[in-house]
Amino acid sequence: MASTHGNYSAYYARRTQSRTALFPHSLFPHAAVLDVGSNVGHITAYIAQHLAPRIITGVDIDQSLVDAAWRHRLTAWSLASPHTTPDYFPASLPHELGPLPIPPSDDKHAFPHNLAFRCADWTKEDIPEDKDGYDIVLAYVLSITKWIHLNQGDDGLVAFFRKIHTVLHKHGHLILEPQPWESYAKARRMSEHLRATYQTLQLRPSNFSTTLKDIGFEFVKTLGETGEGGFRRSIDLYVKR
Ligand SMILES: C[S@@+](CC[C@H](N)C(=O)[O-])C[C@H]1O[C@@H](n2cnc3c(N)ncnc32)[C@H](O)[C@@H]1O
């Protein structure tokens, strides 16, 4: 699949730790979490393994990234100690000997049973977990807003924010990392469709908080900023009123 949805596989490993350090860790234990645009699953797996959500589902539009995310789940499991200490064994071990099988467990909320991935264009298709709703949506939307905005225009992005509002439980949280407007100029060059949509955009990332407020979110705070240069972004926390 061409990378016109931001579906680069090398994207994320670089940025996982600096970003997860900013998350409000106390929100995650026992929560049902959705990671939209989960890419190769590093952040999703980190949360499943370190922050004890009841269940976390990563959804991505690109099947090859979803396949890589399932493989990453197996690797993360293989590196954990028998008492589930993460990264206990060296990465060379599963690389040379193959991954460890995941045994069945009665505790479906323990890692890695609390972690699953799905392939879908989440702006247009529902996934089974949507039915029960979520306590937290990562709309990494971490670094996904630009791609939905450029592919589907202002209306598509607003519909995406509305869908997040719908699937969140009352007082559920949205963690949002919008890309800055300046980064759109380069991205639009990737296709004629993105270029044409770019010309129609009225909404700006600096106004997303107003749009989200109109939909029914309250801005809680900026959790911090990560990245260098063009990757410098703030991560914002919202709550569903
Ligand atoms: C730039 S990457 C960000 C990855 C990750 N969320 C992060 O912040 O590190 C954007 C991801 O969103 C996915 N994506 C884009 N549009 C999507 C959609 N409509 N539904 C699901 N995933 C989508 C892409 O395939 C890509 O993996």
The ligand as an SDF file (V2000), in Angstrom:
LIG
                    3D

 27 29  0  0  0  0  0  0  0  0999 V2000
    2.1480    8.3740   11.1550 C   0  0  0  0  0  0  0  0  0  0  0  0
    1.6120    6.8090   11.6960 S   0  0  0  0  0  0  0  0  0  0  0  0
    1.4940    6.9710   13.4320 C   0  0  0  0  0  0  0  0  0  0  0  0
    1.6890    5.6780   14.1180 C   0  0  0  0  0  0  0  0  0  0  0  0
    1.4520    5.7040   15.6260 C   0  0  0  0  0  0  0  0  0  0  0  0
    0.0630    6.0280   15.9310 N   0  0  0  0  0  0  0  0  0  0  0  0
    2.3650    6.6790   16.3090 C   0  0  0  0  0  0  0  0  0  0  0  0
    1.9130    7.7420   16.6760 O   0  0  0  0  0  0  0  0  0  0  0  0
    3.5490    6.3850   16.4440 O   0  0  0  0  0  0  0  0  0  0  0  0
   -0.1180    6.8460   11.2670 C   0  0  0  0  0  0  0  0  0  0  0  0
   -0.7400    5.4450   11.2820 C   0  0  0  0  0  0  0  0  0  0  0  0
   -2.1360    5.5730   11.1090 O   0  0  0  0  0  0  0  0  0  0  0  0
   -2.5810    4.5680   10.1940 C   0  0  0  0  0  0  0  0  0  0  0  0
   -3.8500    5.0550    9.6110 N   0  0  0  0  0  0  0  0  0  0  0  0
   -4.0140    6.1240    8.7900 C   0  0  0  0  0  0  0  0  0  0  0  0
   -5.3160    6.2830    8.4840 N   0  0  0  0  0  0  0  0  0  0  0  0
   -5.9990    5.2980    9.1490 C   0  0  0  0  0  0  0  0  0  0  0  0
   -7.3720    4.9310    9.2470 C   0  0  0  0  0  0  0  0  0  0  0  0
   -8.3060    5.6170    8.5790 N   0  0  0  0  0  0  0  0  0  0  0  0
   -7.7320    3.8700   10.0240 N   0  0  0  0  0  0  0  0  0  0  0  0
   -6.7810    3.1720   10.7120 C   0  0  0  0  0  0  0  0  0  0  0  0
   -5.4430    3.4720   10.6420 N   0  0  0  0  0  0  0  0  0  0  0  0
   -5.0600    4.5110    9.8730 C   0  0  0  0  0  0  0  0  0  0  0  0
   -1.4260    4.4250    9.2150 C   0  0  0  0  0  0  0  0  0  0  0  0
   -1.4390    3.2060    8.4990 O   0  0  0  0  0  0  0  0  0  0  0  0
   -0.2100    4.5830   10.1380 C   0  0  0  0  0  0  0  0  0  0  0  0
    0.2330    3.3400   10.6380 O   0  0  0  0  0  0  0  0  0  0  0  0
  1  2  1  0
  2  3  1  0
  2 10  1  0
  3  4  1  0
  4  5  1  0
  5  6  1  0
  5  7  1  0
  7  8  2  0
  7  9  1  0
 10 11  1  0
 11 12  1  0
 11 26  1  0
 12 13  1  0
 13 14  1  0
 13 24  1  0
 14 15  1  0
 14 23  1  0
 15 16  2  0
 16 17  1  0
 17 18  1  0
 17 23  2  0
 18 19  1  0
 18 20  2  0
 20 21  1  0
 21 22  2  0
 22 23  1  0
 24 25  1  0
 24 26  1  0
 26 27  1  0
M  CHG  2   2   1   9  -1
M  END
$$$$
